[in-house]
C-alpha cells in the first residue's frame, strides 16, 4: 500500500497541514492537494470516498468543515487505504479538541507524530489508537530532569538576588556604602574561575551514580577598573554622566537574570553555577548529563531503581516497595538495531517489557530486541523494561531507624542491614527531622555532619557499608523543651531518609549487546543506580 502523503485541506483548496511519506517534491504535493476540491466537485460518483486522477488516487473523509485526504498510487489496495484513512480520522480528535484550522495548526506536530506511528515509508504499521496514544504519552525522563534543573536554578538565583537587594537597601538605610564588604572572600562573590562549587563524583567507572553540585551562591566579580576611582578633570561640565542603576536591577544582572532596565557600562560580570542536584527523595533532581560525560559509548544503558519504605519506629523494618526501569540511549545510528542480553533475572520481581519488544524472545531467552528487527530511536532515552517487587512483605529495608522520642528531645539510632546482600553500600545518606517551628538547641551525631535546612535538622553521612559506620546515632534537643510548637514527642516526625547506591536490588544487568543482523558484539556503557522515592518513618 504505497501512501504518498496525508493532509488536511479546506473546501477552498487551502492546505492546513500535510505529511509526506515518500520522496515527493513540495510543489507536487501542494498541487495535488490544492486540486482536490475541484476534483471533488466534478466527480460523477458521489457514493464513494475516493477519486482517481491521473497516476494518483485520492481517498478522503470529511472532518466537519475540512477534508482529511490520503494520496496513494492507483495500484494500491483501496480496502487497506480506507482502513488507514479511518484510523487517521480517529486519531485527529484524540489530539485536537475541536477540528478547526486554528486548532490543527496549533497541534500540527502532535498530529504528525501520530501519523508517523500509522505509516512508515509509505507502508501501514499494525497499530491501534490505544497503542499510538500510549507511545505518544511516554515521558522523556531526561527532558523532565533538564526542566527541573533550570527551574531550581532560576529559583535559587531569584532568592539570592532578593536577599542581596534587601542587604543593600539595609546598608543604604543605615548610611553605609551598599557595595562595601564585597570581596573575594565572600562565599557569594567569587572571582573569575571561582571554585566554590566543587563537583563530587562517588564511586568509579560507569557504575558511578551520585553527582552532587554544592551551590554556594551566585558568583560574580567586579572589574578592577570599575572599582578604582576615575581621575578628576580640571573643570568644565561633564556631559552624559551615567545614572545610578536601581539596586534590584543590578543584583538581578549579577545573578545572571534578565534586568528590566538597560545595563550600564560598569556592569558586573556574572558566572553561572549549577543548581543543587542530589539523588534521592526530597533531595532535588538527578542529573544524568554530568554522570555521562566521558563515560558514554554510542550505546548507553541506564538501570535505575526507586525504593520506598514506611519504617517502624522500633527498628523492626517495615513495608518496602522497589520499582525499576531499564532505559537505552542510542547516540550512534549504526548501533540502533541490536539485541540486549540480560543476566539471570530474580523470581522475586515481576518484569514487563515494552509493547514494541519481542515478548517471546524476552520470555524464553531474557533478550531485549525490537519486534520485526526494527531499530531503537536515536538520540532519545527510551525505557524498554520495567519491574516491581512481587511480595513487598518479604523484603527487608537496607537501613532501619530506632526512634526514642521524649518531650523536647529525641535519640535516633540507625542500623545498616549487613545481612541484606542486595545492597552494596549506601552513599549520601540524609536523615531529616522536621522541627515544626521549634529551634534545635543541641544536635550530637556520632558520625557525619548536621545542618538546618528549611526548618529541618538534616543529618548527613557520606558513606555507609559493612566497614564504614554500619550503625550510629544522633541526639537532638530543642530549645526551651519545644514550648509553643507541636507538643509531645511527635514534633520530630515524619522522619525522611534519602540515599543512593550503585547496586540495584533486582540486580538487572546487560551482560552483552550484539547486532541483530550479524550477532557480533558491540561496545556499550552501562550505569546502575538505586535512589529513594519515599523512605520515611511516618508520624
PyMOL commands that set and color helices and strands:
alter all, ss='L'
color gray80, all
select helices_A, chain A and resi 26-34+36-41+78-95+101-106+108-118+129-137+141-173+205-207+224-227+247-254+288-292+333-335+359-365+371-373+392-394+479-482+488-492
alter helices_A, ss='H'
color red, helices_A
select strands_A, chain A and resi 3-10+15-20+50-53+56-63+66-73+119-120+123-124+199-202+210-213+219-221+269-271+299-311+318-330+338-342+349-353+367-368+382-389+399-406+409-416+426-434+440-445+449-453+456-464+471-478+495-501+510-515+525-537
alter strands_A, ss='S'
color yellow, strands_A
deselect
rebuild
show_as cartoon
